[in-house]
């Protein structure tokens, strides 16, 4: 039972806490068994508020990219999803910021830029039909692949305007089933607390029953070696 308790405790560390900001990672329902989908939320602690996202990088993620022939662009944030050539079915399989960078409740610093890569490797084996655009533009399909998303420079990039939130849905992260992504970022709270998050691993957590079965198997191996 001691072994089970230790493994269960380590398995459920799904948030990374720092002074000022806590990042929580919650697994979401996935429309495709080939992928795991996660919601990353920034939460200000101690009654503080989320003020600035100073830098951000997430690697090892799955992306859907609109075909450039159709006039589309890479979907790095919420406001770039839903364009003429965007298939709604891609949204749940795409890693993107859950922020509308054109909204009036935030501002971006001069020189702000965010980039997304996509190697078109299609690890989920999505078909041509899966990747078609909507309606008359069905021929302008996107591409699916692994890549990363990051700010172009490490300085104050996104500043939230008053009233600032205590909780902010930050990014949707998609990885191949059983895979991992790594997120690094720096936040500044309303009280000027700076919270660095370095290489937060985003991955599925085993169900308690799976962990228990693994522990029972381990105990069985130990018992068989003793006999």
N, C-alpha and C positions, 0 to 999 in steps of 0.2 A: 504493500500500500504506500510505502514511502516513495518508491520509484514512480508510481502512478501520480502521486501528488506533485512531485518535482516536475515531471514532464508536462502535466496539465497546467501548472502555473506558468512555465516558460512559454507554452503554446498560446496563451491568451494575452500576451503583452501586445495589444493591438494599437497602442498609442505611444507617442514619444513626447515627454513633457520637458519643457524648459521654462525658465522664468519669463512670464509674459504671455506665452502662447503654447497651447497643446495641439498637436496634430492627431486626429483620430482617423482610423482607417476602417471602413465598414464594407464588407463584401455585399454586392448587390446580385439580384437575379440576373442570370445571363441567358440571352435568347439562343445561344449556340454553345453546345457542350465543349467546343474546341477552345473556348475562352473563359477566363475569369474576369469579372468586372468589379471595380472598387470605387467607393466614394471617399475622397480625402477632404476633411473639414478642418479648418483652423478655428480654434476656440481660445479666446482670451480668458485667462484665469484671474482669480482674485478680484472680480468686479471690473477688470480692465476692458478695453476695446481693441479690436484689430484695426491698425491704422495704415501700415505700409508693408507691401511685399517688396523687399529690397532686391532679391534675386531668386531665381528658381531654375532647377534643372531636373528633369526626370528621364531616366534612361531605361532601355529594355522594354519599351511599350509598343503596343499594336496601334497602328494608325490607318485610317481610310483617307485617301487623297483624291479630290475631284480631278478629273482629267483636264489638263490645261487646254486641250483643243476645244473643250466646251466652255472655256472662259472661267473655269473654277479656280479656286485657290486652296492651299492647305488649310485644314480646319484646326486652328490652334486655340480658338476660344468660342464661347457660346454664340457670339454675334456672327460668326462666319458659317454657322450651320443653318441650313434651310434655304440656301440660294437656289437659283433656277436649276442647277445641275446636281443638286444634292439629293440623294435618295434617302428618305427618312429611315429606312432600314439600316443605314450605316451608322446612325448616331450612337446606338448602344455598343458598337464594336470599335468606336473611335476614341482615342485618348485626346482629351481637350480640356482647356480651362473652363470652369463653370462661371465665368465672368463675361459680361458684355462690355468689351473694351470701348464701345462707342456710347455707353450709358452716361447719364449726367451725375451719377452718384460716385464717380471716381475720376481720377485724372492720371495721365501717364506723363512721365518726365520727358523733357526734350531728348531726342535721340533714342527714345524707347523703341525696342524691336524684340520680336520673339520669333524664333525659327523652329521648324519642324522638319525632321528627316524621315524618309520612308524608303526602304530598300526594295519594295515590291516583291518580297519573298513569299507572301501569301501563305503563312504557316497554317492557317485554318482551312486551306483548300477551298476558298470561296469560289463559286463558279462565275462564269461570265454573266449569268442572269442575276446573281447576287450583287454584282458590281455595276449593273446598268444604272444609268440615270433615269429620272422619272419621265413619263409621258413621251412626247415626240422626241425627246433628247435621249432616248434609251441607248442610242449608239455611243454616247459619250460617257462610258463607264469610268469609274474611278479605279484606283489601285490600292491593294492592301499589302501592308508589310510592317516590318519591325523598324523602330527608329528611336528618336528622342525628341524632347521639347525643351527649349531653354531660352532664357533672356539673353540678349546679345551682349550686354555689359552689366557688371556687378555694381550697380548703384541704385538709389531710390527709383523704382520703376513704376509701380502702381500704388497710388495713394488714395485711400477711401475717404470720401468727404462726409461731413456731418449730415445726419446722425450716423456715426460709425457703428458697425455691428459688433456684438460680443461673440457671434458665431458666423463663420463664412464658409459656404461650400466652395472649395477651392478648385479641385480638379477631379475629373473622372479618369481613372487609369484602367486600361485593358491589357491583359497579358495572356499568352497561350495558357491553357488549363494546366495548373501545377507549376507555372513559371513564376518569376519574380521580376519586379521593377525596383529601381532605387531612386529616391527623391531627396534632393538637397535644396534647401531654401533658407532665407533669412527674413524674419519678420520684425517689425517694430510696432510696439503697442502704443496706445494713446498716451500712456504715461512714459513713453520713450524707452521702455524696456526692449532690448534687442535680443531676439531668440534665434540662434542658429540651429538649423536642423540639417544634419549631415548624414547622407546615405541611409535614410529610413527605408528599410526593406518592406515592400508591399507584396504580399503573397497570401495564398489561401491558408487558413488555419484548420488543422484536422478537427473533425467533429469529435466530441468527447468519446463516442462509442469507438471511433477509429483509434484514438489514442489508447483506450482501454484494451482493445484487442491487440495492439502493438505491444503493450506492457505485458499482457498475459502470454503472448508469444515469447517475449524476452525471458519471462520467468520460467516458461517451459523449457527453453534452451538451457538455462542455468540448472534446472532440476535434472534434465537428462544428462548433463555433464557430470553431475554429482553422483548419479546412480551407477 
